[in-house]
Amino acid sequence: MSQNVLFTEQDHQFMARAIELAKQGRFTTTPNPNVGCVLVKGGQIIGEGFHQLAGQGHAEVNALAMAGSQAKGATAYVTLEPCSHFGRTPPCAEGLKAAGVIKVIAAMVDPNPQVAGKGLAILADAGIEVASGLLEQQAKLLNRGFLKRMEQGMPFITCKMAASLDGKTALKNGQSKWITGSKARQDVQLYRAQSCAILTGADTVLVDDAKLNVRIDELPESLPTELPLRQPVRIIIDSQNRLTPELALFSIESEIIILTTELDKSKQWPHYVSHIVVPKQNNKVDLLAALKLLAQRQFNHIWLEAGATLAGKMTEQGLIDEYIIYFAPKLLGNDAKSLLNFAEQTNMQDVDNLTISECALIGDDIRITAARCLNTAP
Amino acid sequence: MSQNVLFTEQDHQFMARAIELAKQGRFTTTPNPNVGCVLVKGGQIIGEGFHQLAGQGHAEVNALAMAGSQAKGATAYVTLEPCSHFGRTPPCAEGLKAAGVIKVIAAMVDPNPQVAGKGLAILADAGIEVASGLLEQQAKLLNRGFLKRMEQGMPFITCKMAASLDGKTALKNGQSKWITGSKARQDVQLYRAQSCAILTGADTVLVDDAKLNVRIDELPESLPTELPLRQPVRIIIDSQNRLTPELALFSIESEIIILTTELDKSKQWPHYVSHIVVPKQNNKVDLLAALKLLAQRQFNHIWLEAGATLAGKMTEQGLIDEYIIYFAPKLLGNDAKSLLNFAEQTNMQDVDNLTISECALIGDDIRITAARCLNTAP
């Protein structure tokens, strides 16, 4: 396997196209990664494909189907190492081999321990020229949720918040509607739709009677997918079993997981509601344990929309990978409510530095994206 | 005077050049406005000038000096209506007339009641074709301090703040060094250098032992001026006469004005320190009265660098025209200190909407500029 190969300008263009294709699956592939594939012969694209839905064809399969017999002698550009194992579909490495592809360039090696280099090895053993690492950073960013789950057994957490310019989320009396404008709220819907799950605390559900679904009619008309959108799973941390089936949350027929410390069998829940009992910490759901359990349930990327207490606790424990904060051009003053509640800091040197990865004007508001580590930036 | 004249593409280009020239004076012309002038004949620029220092030649005088006898028959593009009165220099309208200019296009009419259309009238009366309103918005933004003083008898106030992403300026124990990075602090020096004055409260001076001068060595090397920079006047609100001459502030030999409610004659001040007694409000300096007095002293644009109390009071009274907030990618939590202290708001509908005019990455930090009115945005 040649790792230090010099890629050509054309290689870059075809891989960039494969990444564009991969992105088309970002509303639908969970728990699988987003993958795109381009087949090229004589400098021309003869087949393209991306992974659309778990259980359906992988990107390579779709590209090979489009190329047909032309695939013989072609080069495959694929954003993730072709799989080597029988999952819900046969291994793609075998498929590329059988189709007579003569070269395979992968953007990155599959972090899935079931694959992890085996896919490229199958190809190399069959005399196919293989290389990896082309536009690797971009490919990794596209699947940072899947990557984190595979590498650390934890989901990638993006924490969304909305505040005034002086960092306040609500007036002292609790009024918070609306700090940000309609464009920012629409933008949130687009992020929700791309997430595997939306996570919040019982407080948010009880105080706002929030439904936490994707409001399809608020999404932009030109979505980069033609597939029907799925509703992300709604996950609520409810340590004290305060939720009741009458809440608006439960009026939407779509999967809900309640994380609690003890099962309360006195309530009747709809069939799409399940409970997970999580170990306790200080009589509440242990957040680290909860996230590990969610990773085991194959949640890659979780969108956290919580209040200052839960978001603060998760910040304190270093469980948040990325913050997306919408700042509205308003000032609410010191009596208003702070963004994040966590234990007093006493030394500026001990305060973590985040990295700003983006700053954008969304309607009348500003959206700032800040990541805990540089390499998790979008 | 033809106000609804259709300006040509060439007219726009020459006026844009005049505005660029005007900007070169923005570190030095106070209390005068920034003005640029371009003289054009046969489609060629034959003279350029800008106003550099109060008491020295106006933009038109400098452009006419460069053009010499060629000025006869030329068109003048000037970012502000030529003056009609004898100030420290003779009226420019007369100068343009005498030089034989045949057309004068002004970006805006002079808001100075001593001019206010009289300059253009002198020219029109002499048979010179005149027009105004070309790139008017840009010209107005350049001199929004001068404009506000002329039109409202008040200085334009830009309030600078630095905070963490959750809107906190310091830890609970007071530690605030450094929230933002060196690039942001350098950026502040550039704004200070362009201001007529830096305003703060005695608290900030006492707590930080702040000098509040422009640190010339922290400015970018390629400043858009070759003139020696002046130090902005430092203005301190000290209602209770708590300042003492031993403070670092007074070690820099450059004008300082102390605003107080009563003169304290027990202290010996350096010669560059003066006091203004301002009417009281709740036993403190009446902020509105103070700003009016500063406008009378010809301060156009004041850079406010104050703590949460003074900046909060000024926000509450609607005295701030623009906020420049540097957000560092850090999170300090709810116990840390808030950006602005002011009376509790109880209704979200009553909260003023600002307008975001800019959002920029400055080193590792973000600078957000928000204005109180759209038409004061930079």
Interface residues (C-beta under 8 A of the other chain):
Chain A: A163 S164 L165 D166 G167 K168 L171 K172 N173 Q175 S176 K177 W178 I179 A308 G312 T315 Y323 I325 F327 P329 K330 L331 L332 G333 N334 D335 A336 S338 L339 L340 N341 F342 A343 E344 Q345 T346 N347 M348 V351 D352 N353 L354 T355 I356 C359 A360 L361 D364 D365 I366 I368 A370
Chain B: A163 S164 L165 D166 G167 K168 L171 K172 N173 Q175 S176 K177 W178 I179 A308 G312 T315 Y323 I325 F327 P329 K330 L331 L332 G333 N334 D335 A336 S338 L339 L340 N341 F342 A343 E344 Q345 T346 N347 M348 V351 D352 N353 L354 T355 I356 C359 A360 L361 D364 D365 I366 I368 A370
